[in-house]
Amino acid sequence: MDITMSKLLSITEPGLQQDASNAKFALWALGFRPFYLLASIFAALSIPLWVAQYTGYLPVSLMHGSTWHGHEMLFGYTLAVVAGFLFTAGRNWTGQPTPTGGVLFVFALLWIAGRVLVLTPYATAAALVNVAFPIVVGIGLAIPLVKSHNRRNYFFVALLILLGAVVLAMHLSWLGMLAWPERVSLQVGLDVVLFIIAVMGGRVIPMFTNNGIPGTQAIRHPLIEKIALGCVLVLLGADILSATATMIATIALAAAVVHAARLYLWQPWRTFATPLVWVLHVAYGWVIISLVLRALAVLGLVAEPLAIHALTIGAIGGMTIGMMTRTARGHTGRPLLADGFELACFVLVQAAAVIRVFGGMIVPYAYLGTVIGSGICWSLAFALYAIRYWPVLSRERIDGKPG
């Protein structure tokens, strides 16, 4: 096995485990701890707020309508998970320290401030804080990468800076200072996250599949890997340049075909008995669905929100809940086995995606009901995660190791 790949997350089965009843508080010991906890709490609470607004129980002016919802799920929830993951994986990639302790606490406060300020009249302060967060995360990641000459992962820093630019464009649009559609900012941000999923999915899903299911031979075909990532970058460029609908549809369909071939080589049909593995395969399957629906949406054949939510709930939600579970277990010295809580979280996120996408497609007359039903499933999933993982994330490793 590639040594670099095997070190990606340093997830191993724990040895002898200690009683954690007297474990010390360790929320600031490593990046995944506070950001996974904050992300799960925010995911559980923000969607009911959005549903209440969508159904008319909260005034639109309070949260900028649908743009607040998109902004917060992308630059709030998703970016928190990305930050926690990169600070954790970055330490393993480089052998160098990433933000911990008081510095990590300040990063978390900055993220929290961003969530609060977008609900206030202080629009300029909200813009400054929300733009600053991905930039400082990029700096926090760049320091260990540069010190270790880990050029392979420099592109993550560039992506974080790009996300900062996208957040800036969106806030300037809100402030009336930039003639740039908010929808385009959200789409470019989604493309960046899609690329992160494509990169990390290619690195970890085949490895986790082969390690977790004996006899499986998940394959990473070099040419397909390059084309799959290249298609996402081309789609990102097309969205930045506001390409024609026909061009975007063509790129999205081509990407769907290549990513389907990629997933096929990973043998997803062999994962059904292993929840920590199948949750990642199913999430990646939503990448393909979202690309097909994106093509159909730009051609006017399906509603655009269906394509967006296939990516955001199905792919991003599924991938993040799977990785949040696996990395939290692995980095706290726990067995890589999903219990009933985790399985319920996985199923609820998938139910949220199916209801929101296919429910909205099949029964459009019950569209409002699908929004509510999907929101309930999503919120329950992340509330369960927060409850289940609060003691895991806030206490030291049960095997006594640092982190």
N, C-alpha and C positions, 0 to 999 in steps of 0.2 A: 504494500500500500504506500502511496505517496506520503512521505513523512510530514510535509507541510500540510497536506489535507488532514492527516490524522490528528494534527495539533490544532485544527481549526477552532474547536470549541473545548478541547480537552475533556470530553464527556466520557467517563469510564464508569464501569460498575464499581460501587464502593466496596471497600473491604469491611473490616470489623467496624461497626457503628457504635457511637456512644449515645448515652441517654441525653436527649436535648432539653430535658425539663429545666435545667439550670443554665442553659446556653446564654451567652452574653448578647447584648444588643449589637447588631452588625449591619444595620440598614445602609450604612455609608461605606461598607467594606469593598464594594465593587459595583460597577455601573449598572448591571442588570437589576440590582436589588431595588433601589428607589424608583427607577423609571418603569419597570414592569408593574410595580405596585401602583404608582400614580396613573399609568396608562389604563390599567384595568378598572380602577375606581372611576376615572374620567369617562371611560367607555360605558360603564354601567349607568352613570348619572346624566351624561350629556344627551344621549339618545331620547330618553323620556322627555327632556326639555324640548328637543327638536320636534318630537311627535306632538307635544302639547301646542307648540307654535303652529305646526302644520295643520292641526285640526281646529285651530282658532281659539285655543284657551290662553295663549300668550300673544301679546302684540308683536307684530313683525318688526317694529322699530327697535325692540329690545335686542334682537340678535341678527340684524341685517338679513333676515329671510334665509333662503336656501344657501346663500354664499357663506353665511356664518357656519352652517352645518358642514358644508364642504371644507371650509378653511380649518375648522377645528378637528375634524376627523382625519384630515391629511396632515396639517402642520401641528396639530395638538397630539392626538392619539398616536398616529403612525410614526411621527418623528420622535416621540418619546421612546417607543419600542426600538426604533433604529438606533437612537443614541445609546440606550442600555445595551443593546446587542454589540454595537461597534466598540464601546469602551471595554466590554468583556472579552470579545474575540480579539480585539487589538492587542491586549496584553499577551494573549497566547501566540498571536502571529509574530510578535516582536521580542518577547521576553523582557519588555520594558514596562514600567508602571503606567497606568492610565489614571485619570482623575478618581480620587477616593477622598474620604474624610470631609474636611471643611470645604475643599474645592468642589467636590461632588455635590455637597449640600447647596452651594451657591448655584451650580448648574440647575439643580432641581427647583430652587427658588425662582430662577429666571424663567423656567418653563411654566411654573404656577402663575407667575405674574402675567405672562402672556395670555393665559386662559382667563384671568380675571379682567385684565384691561380691555379686552375686546368687548366686554359687556358694559363698559363705562363710556362716558362722553369724551374720554381722553384718547382720542384717536391717534394723535401723533405719538404719544407714549406707547400705545399699543403697537404701533408700527415699529418703533425703535426696538422694543423688547422682542417682538416676534421675528424681526429680521436678525437680531443679534444671536438668537438661540442656535440656529443651524451653523452660523459662522463660528461661534465659540466652540461648539461641538467639533467642528472641522479642525479647529486649532488644537483642541484637546487630543484629537486622534492623530493629527499631523506630527506632533512632537515625538511620540514613540516610533512612528513610522520612519521619520527622518533619522532619528538616532540609530535605528537598527538597519537603515538603508533598505527598508522593505518596500521597494518600488512597485511590487506587484499590486499593492493595495492603495497606492497614492490616489487612484481615481475616486475612491470614496470621499476624500477631502474635496476634490473638484465637484462631486455631486452634491455635497453638503453646501458648498458655496453657491452652486446653481440654485439649490432650493432656497437659500437666502435671497437670491435675486428674484426668484419667483414670488416669494412672500412680499418683498418690497414692491414689486409691480402690482400685486393685488391690493396692498394697502394704499398705494398711490392712486389706484383706481377708485377705491372707497373715498379717498379724500378729494377726488375730482382734479387731481394734479397730473393724471396720465390718461391719455385716450387709448387705453388698452383693455379689452374686455376681460372682466373677472373670470368668465368661463374659460378663456384661453389660459389664464394663469393656473387655474385648477387642473386643466387637462395636461399642461406641461409638467406640473408637479406630480400628477398621477403617472405620467410616462417615466419620470425619474424613479419613482418608487417601483414601477414595473420592472425597470432595468435592474434595480437592486435585488428584487425577487428573482429575476432571471439569473443573475450572477450567483447569488447565494444558494438558490435552488439547485443549480448545476453543481455547486461544490458539495453541498451537504446531503441532498436527497439520495443520490446513488450510494454514497458512503454509508448513510444511516440504514439504507435498505439492505445492503450487503452485510453490514455488521449485525443488524437486528434480526435478519431472517436467514438462517443457514441454508445454503444451496442456491440462493438468489444470485444472479449475475447481472446486476444493473450496469449498463454500459454508458460511458461518456464518449460518444463518437466525435473526434476533434473537429471535423468539418461541420457537422450539425451544430455543435456547440458554438462555433464562430458565427455561423449564419443566424442562429437563433438570437444571439446577443446583437448582432449587426442589424437585424430587422427591427428590434426595439429602438436602437439608436436612430435608424432611418425614420421610424415613426415619430420619435421625439423631434427630429429636425423638421419633419413635415408639419408638425403642430406648431412649432415656433414660427415657421415661415408662412403659416396659414395656407397650406397647399389646398388644392381643389378636393372636393368630396370624392371624386373618382380616384384620385391618386391616394388619398388616405385609405379608402376602402380596399384598394389593391394591395397596399402595403400591409394593412391589418390582416387580410385574408392570407397573404403569403406567410406572414408571421405565425398565424394560427396553424398552418400546415406544418411548418418547421417545428414549432413547439409541440405539436401533437406527436410528431416523429420522435422528438427528444423524450417526451414522457413515455412513449411506448418502449423505448430502449431501457427505461428504468424499471420495467416489469411491475406496474402498479397492481395488477390482478393477484399478485402473490402477497400482498400486504394486509389483506382484510382482517387477519387475526391479530394484527399488531397495531393498536391505535396510535402509538407515538410515531409510527411510520405512515400509516394510511392517511392520517390527517394532513400530512405534507403533500402526498400524492393528489389527494382530492383538491386541496387548495391550488395546486399547480394545474389541475384540470380546469379550474375556473379561469385561469389565465387564458386558456384556449377559447373557452366559451365567451369570455369578455372581448377577445379580439374579433371573433365572428360577429358578435352583436354590435361591436363598434363599427364594423364595415357596413352592416345592415342599417345602423342608426344614421350614419352620415349620408346614406342613400335614401333616407326617409322611409325605410321599411319597418323599423321598430322604433319605439320611443327611446330617446337618448338615456334617460335615467336607468333603464334596464341594463344597458351596457356598462354604465358607470358602476352600478351596484353589483354586477357580476364580478367586477374587478375589486371594488372596495370591500364588500362583505365577503364574497366567496374566496377571492384570492388573497387579498391583504388580511382580512379577518381570519381566514383559515390558517394562513401561513404564520401569522403572528401568534395566535393562540397555541399553535403547535410548537413553535420555537420558544415561546415564553415558558411553556411547560417543560420542554426538554432541557433547555439551558438552566432553568431554575433547579430542576432535579439534579442534573449533572454537577452543577457548580456549588451545590450544598451537600454533596456526598450521598445523595439518595439513589435508590435503584431506578433504572430507566424503564419503569413499568407504570402504565396509566391506571389509576384507581377509578372508582365510580364517579368521583367529582370531576376528574379530568375528562372522562368519557362523556359525561353529561355536557361539559363545556364544548367539546368538539361537536357533538351532535346538535346542540342548540345553535352554534354558529352556522353550521351547514343548513339547519332548518331556516334560519333567518335569511340566508342567501336564496334558498329555493323559493320561499314564500315571496320575497321581494322581487325576484327576477321572473320566475316562471308563473307565480301566482298573478303578478301584474300583467303578464303576457296572455295567460289563458283566460282569466276572468277580469278583464279591464273594468267591468261595471262595479267590481268590488275592490277597486284600486286602493281606496282609503283603508279598507280593512287589511289589505296586504301590508301597507305601510305600518299600521299599528301592530299587526301580528309579528312582522319581522322585527320591529323595534323591541317588542317584549322578549323574543327569543335572544336577541343580541344582548340586551341588558341583563337578562338572567345569566347568560353564559359568563359575562365578565364580572358580575356580582359574585357568582360562585367561585371564580378564579381568585378574586380579591380576598374573599373569606378564607378559602382554602390555603392561599399562599402568603397571607399576612405573617403567620408565624414562621414560615419557611424563609421568606425574604428578609425578615427583620432579625433573625437569630443567626448566630455563627454556624458554620458547617458542622454537621454531626460527626464528621470523621476527624475533626480537629485541625484540618488544613486551613491555611489562610485563604481569604476570598469571599 
